[in-house]
Amino acid sequence: MKHDAHRADRAPWDPIAGADLARPMYDLVRRLFPICRSITGEGVRDTLRIVGELIPLTVHEVASGTRAFDWTVPREWNIRDAYIANAQGNRVVDFRCNNLHVVSYSTPVRRTMPLGELQRHLHSLPDQPDLIPYRTSYYEETWGFCLSHHQRQSLPDGDYEVVIDSTLADGSLTYGECLLPGASNDEVLIYTHTCHPSLANDNLSGIAVCTFLARQLMSARRRYSYRFVFAPGTIGSLVWLSRHADRVSRVRHGLVAVLLGDSGSLRYKRSRIGNAEVDRAVQHALKRSGATYDVEAFSPYGYDERQFGSPGFNLPVGRMSRSPNSGYPEYHTSADNLALIRPESLADSLSVCAQIVEILEGNRRFLNTSPFGEPQLGRRGLYRPMGGVSVPERETAMLWTLNRSDGAHSLLEIADEAGLDFELIRRTADELLDAGLLTTAP
């Protein structure tokens, strides 16, 4: 095949094989679930150590006080124990039973106080009285406990011992990177946040999908270089951008991967650009999947896509999820547990993300080497010998590919215009390359 160097080669792995990874992905989520994570601390390091058992991960430490644009890396927070005990010494709220019981970044406390004073530091959900809320206070020093509203209402008057055995001291923010070099230095950026404690969908599901997508890509022929970033939300992406400001021009495509394990339909949030190649690739993959899906416009609310899409960067980074943030009743509550996510949803999310990668890898522009009229395909063995019958889809794809291969149209654009599957157009381009009827556009 004399045109091999220019072929839109398929990665040597099958996205459908993601179904076989459903159980390993769920097992990873289950293993990570008990760990208490925040935007800094040992919980993040423990999480990255486990991810690093599956993919090559470089761990970075960024010192407290480091500036990241308008933000500053906060002091490092760690917690060993926390509880509220009644007058009999019984723990009525226990961090060891559920790490959501403590407001993340709570300052140390060891006091005895009446219920009236304690109530000012308690958080519950009157509209979801059986659930424990997830609350944080990263940038304002305070402390608090979260509990179900039913339990909060049932606390009798009296004095309570309140203990939060935590530290808030100079340390560092920790994030991990898995860089898989490709034939080009141009990069595909895949980002997922690591800062939430025992919440399965938000965002252990994203960590699992990114880990196994990287694991699949490790053995693939890669046109692009792939950079997977596992970092805390907001401050993590800001730190990463501040440390890579001189290299972000290499990012050609990107995805923020979050909330990918529940039973909701896949949902894509476009990049700030709106019609970037990654936006078109994702929408093509979702449309051709045959499953229900949603696509929404960019907004400056959500996850780290808003940092990559800030006006100073305006990177082509969209967001892939299932149920949206704040859009499912279990969001940021104790009901976001292992029972909420499904192995088959994780596998489906992985499969679609892999299909998106295949489109990005295979999408190219070509030039028709015989542009004056249609080339005679039959004598090259590319067209059916018998006329007067309906045109097979493969031949339709061939005619579209030849007609639009003028250097201005990509294979993805041709597939969308023709209403055909990208993979069919890509295979067709390979055949035309081998026949000498296409050449790579400059």
C-alpha positions, -999 to +999 in steps of 0.1 A: +000+000+000+020+029-013-001+055+004+002+040+040+019+071+054-012+091+046-040+067+055-066+077+080-057+046+101-080+031+126-067+028+161-059-009+168-086-013+194-123-018+192-145+007+211-171-020+215-147-039+236-155-013+263-184-035+273-159-060+286-145-034+309-177-026+326-168-047+357-132-035+360-143+001+358-170-004+384-144-022+406-121+008+403-150+031+415-157+007+444-121+007+454-118+045+454-152+052+470-142+051+507-113+076+503-119+111+516-108+135+489-108+172+488-090+198+466-057+190+485-045+163+508-036+126+512-070+115+499-061+129+464-026+113+466-041+079+476-065+082+446-037+090+422-016+061+435-044+037+427-050+052+392-012+050+387-014+012+391-034+011+358-018+038+336+015+057+337+009+087+358+032+116+367+022+133+400+028+170+404+029+189+437+022+227+437+030+245+469+005+264+489+005+301+482+014+295+445-005+320+423-027+307+394-039+338+377-064+355+401-063+325+424-039+311+450-033+275+460-048+271+495-032+254+524-034+217+524-062+200+543-061+166+559-085+149+583-081+119+606-113+117+625-145+137+634-176+131+654-204+146+675-210+127+707-239+130+731-237+133+769-234+095+772-203+095+750-220+079+720-211+092+686-243+104+670-225+117+639-194+099+628-170+107+600-158+071+601-193+060+590-196+085+561-170+111+552-197+134+539-206+141+575-178+167+577-178+200+557-147+197+535-119+219+547-133+222+582-108+237+606-099+217+638-123+219+667-125+201+701-153+216+722-184+208+742-214+230+734-252+231+738-274+220+709-284+255+701-249+266+694-241+233+675-271+239+652-253+269+637-227+245+623-251+218+611-262+213+575-291+192+563-317+190+534-353+196+545-365+186+510-345+154+511-347+145+548-331+111+546-299+122+528-266+137+540-256+167+519-221+174+506-207+208+516-174+225+513-157+257+526-124+258+507-116+295+509-132+306+542-121+291+574-150+276+593-162+241+603-193+221+602-211+188+601-236+174+576-264+150+585-298+139+574-326+163+583-345+136+601-315+130+624-309+167+629-345+172+640-343+142+664-313+155+683-324+161+719-314+192+739-282+189+759-245+193+756-225+176+728-188+169+724-177+182+690-144+169+675-128+175+641-093+161+641-080+179+610-050+200+599-049+230+577-013+239+570+012+248+542+016+219+519+007+214+483-020+208+457-016+174+439-026+165+404-017+137+380-009+136+343-008+107+319+009+118+286+007+094+257+029+108+229+017+105+193+031+111+159+023+148+164+030+171+193-006+184+189-026+173+219-060+160+229-067+171+265-089+149+286-096+164+321-114+150+351-118+163+387-105+144+417-117+166+446-149+150+457-151+125+486-174+095+486-195+105+457-196+078+430-210+095+400-195+129+408-168+121+400-154+086+405-172+077+372-152+103+353-120+091+369-128+055+358-137+064+323-106+085+318-084+058+333-096+031+310-097+053+280-060+061+286-054+024+292-069+016+258-050+043+240-017+031+255-016+003+229-030+023+200-014+040+170-018+076+179-018+105+155-022+130+183-006+131+217-030+125+245-028+143+279-051+130+307-052+153+337-066+142+370-069+173+392-092+190+417-120+211+402-116+248+394-083+254+413-068+223+396-075+234+360-064+269+368-031+256+382-026+234+352-034+262+328-010+286+346+018+260+344+011+253+307+002+288+294+030+287+269+019+253+256-018+254+255-016+263+218-009+226+213-044+216+225-063+209+193-093+191+210-104+185+245-130+169+268-139+174+304-152+140+315-176+140+345-208+123+358-206+093+334-219+064+355-256+069+362-285+058+340-292+091+324-287+098+287-253+110+275-251+148+274-226+170+256-219+206+264-202+224+235-170+242+238-171+280+240-161+280+203-194+261+196-185+245+163-150+233+170-139+200+155-144+182+188-180+196+190-188+181+156-170+149+164-189+144+196-223+152+180-216+128+151-206+100+175-238+106+196-261+108+166-247+076+150-249+057+184-286+053+180-292+062+217-310+092+230-287+121+239-287+158+246-264+186+233-263+220+251-246+253+243-216+265+263-223+284+294-198+298+320-214+275+347-205+239+353-171+222+357-137+229+344-148+235+308-155+270+319-118+275+328-106+261+295-133+282+278-124+314+295-119+342+270-081+344+275-078+307+264-109+299+244-097+263+240-118+237+220-128+218+251-163+205+256-179+185+284-192+149+283-215+137+310-247+118+316-271+135+340-261+171+343-247+187+375-275+197+398-298+178+374-304+146+393-318+142+428-288+124+442-263+151+432-240+162+461-257+139+486-251+106+502-274+090+476-246+095+450-233+061+461-222+028+445-259+019+440-264+049+418-239+040+391-241+011+367-213-009+351-231-008+318-233+030+319-196+033+326-189+010+296-212+029+273-196+062+283-162+047+276-173+033+242-187+067+230-155+085+242-134+060+223-155+065+192-149+103+196-112+096+197-114+075+166-131+103+147-105+128+158-077+105+149-091+097+115-104+131+104-084+146+076-086+166+045-078+152+011-074+163-025-091+145-054-063+137-079-088+133-107-111+163-101-123+169-137-154+148-138-158+116-119-129+092-123-138+058-137-142+037-106-152+005-123-119-002-140-102+002-107-125-024-091-142+003-069-177+003-085-203-024-092-201-041-126-239-040-132-257-007-137-294+002-133-297-010-097-298+010-065-265+026-055-249+008-025-240+030+005-203+023+000-204+037-035-225+067-023-197+073+002-171+071-025-189+097-047-193+121-018-157+116-007-144+123-042-167+153-047-158+170-015-121+162-014-110+197-024-088+204+005-115+225+022-137+197+035-127+172+062-139+136+063-162+145+092-178+173+073-183+150+044-199+124+066-222+149+082-232+164+048-238+130+033-257+117+063-233+087+065-213+072+092-178+087+097-162+052+098-177+044+063-163+077+049-129+070+065-127+035+051-137+049+017-110+074+018-085+046+025-097+028-006-094+059-027-059+066-013-048+031-023-062+036-058-043+068-062-075+089-064-068+109-032-038+126-018-034+143+016-042+180+015-013+203+026 
